[in-house]
């Protein structure tokens, strides 16, 4: 079983984001709870190649209900 260490970064910087261990790989369009907020995943990037039972990911998220897009 792979554990995903995910760095969640919130668009706009209004929320500090989080680093969390996840059992399932997050996907674009999915939702995640960070603190008391719910966020939609808009981008995912592999930070490092998987090592043994760990994968390291970066996810850009936005608060649910907003339409702001990530910068390209």
Phi and psi in degrees as a GROMACS rama.xvg file:
@    title "Ramachandran Plot"
@    xaxis  label "Phi"
@    yaxis  label "Psi"
@TYPE xy
-90.6232  137.132  UNK-2
-104.622  132.304  UNK-3
-102.55  120.05  UNK-4
-93.1035  113.205  UNK-5
-116.173  127.808  UNK-6
-94.8055  112.456  UNK-7
-95.8587  122.235  UNK-8
-116.641  126.52  UNK-9
-90.2405  129.144  UNK-10
-59.0087  134.163  UNK-11
92.433  -15.4133  UNK-12
71.7685  12.1047  UNK-13
-74.6537  -16.0836  UNK-14
-130.252  141.285  UNK-15
-70.7389  -11.1632  UNK-16
76.8537  -160.402  UNK-17
-168.723  164.634  UNK-18
-119.642  127.976  UNK-19
-140.438  150.822  UNK-20
-91.3834  129.782  UNK-21
-122.17  143.339  UNK-22
-83.6945  -35.1616  UNK-23
-104.935  143.844  UNK-24
-68.4949  124.958  UNK-25
-63.9502  153.883  UNK-26
-135.914  154.078  UNK-27
-57.9656  134.163  UNK-28
93.5833  -14.863  UNK-29
-74.0686  168.186  UNK-30
-121.307  150.418  UNK-31
-141.137  143.329  UNK-32
-92.6465  127.446  UNK-33
-126.353  111.889  UNK-34
62.6227  -126.156  UNK-35
-94.9616  -1.44741  UNK-36
-101.385  157.468  UNK-37
-112.309  134.153  UNK-38
-130.194  147.351  UNK-39
-100.437  135.591  UNK-40
-80.9941  125.012  UNK-41
-110.911  -19.7225  UNK-42
-150.151  147.328  UNK-43
-138.446  134.663  UNK-44
-133.035  140.912  UNK-45
-77.6857  124.903  UNK-46
-81.5432  -47.1021  UNK-47
-135.807  155.173  UNK-48
-60.5519  149.565  UNK-49
-55.853  145.047  UNK-50
-127.521  118.05  UNK-51
50.2199  -113.31  UNK-52
-102.131  16.7618  UNK-53
-123.26  142.104  UNK-54
-127.152  142.446  UNK-55
-113.843  119.038  UNK-56
-125.818  153.46  UNK-57
-116.097  129.094  UNK-58
-124.7  128.077  UNK-59
-93.3475  130.809  UNK-60
-129.751  161.706  UNK-61
-134.414  149.065  UNK-62
-58.3654  141.17  UNK-63
-62.23  134.066  UNK-64
101.962  -3.26365  UNK-65
-105.435  161.657  UNK-66
-118.234  7.02201  UNK-67
-63.4373  136.671  UNK-68
-103.5  150.209  UNK-69
-68.0865  150.529  UNK-70
-70.2233  144.814  UNK-71
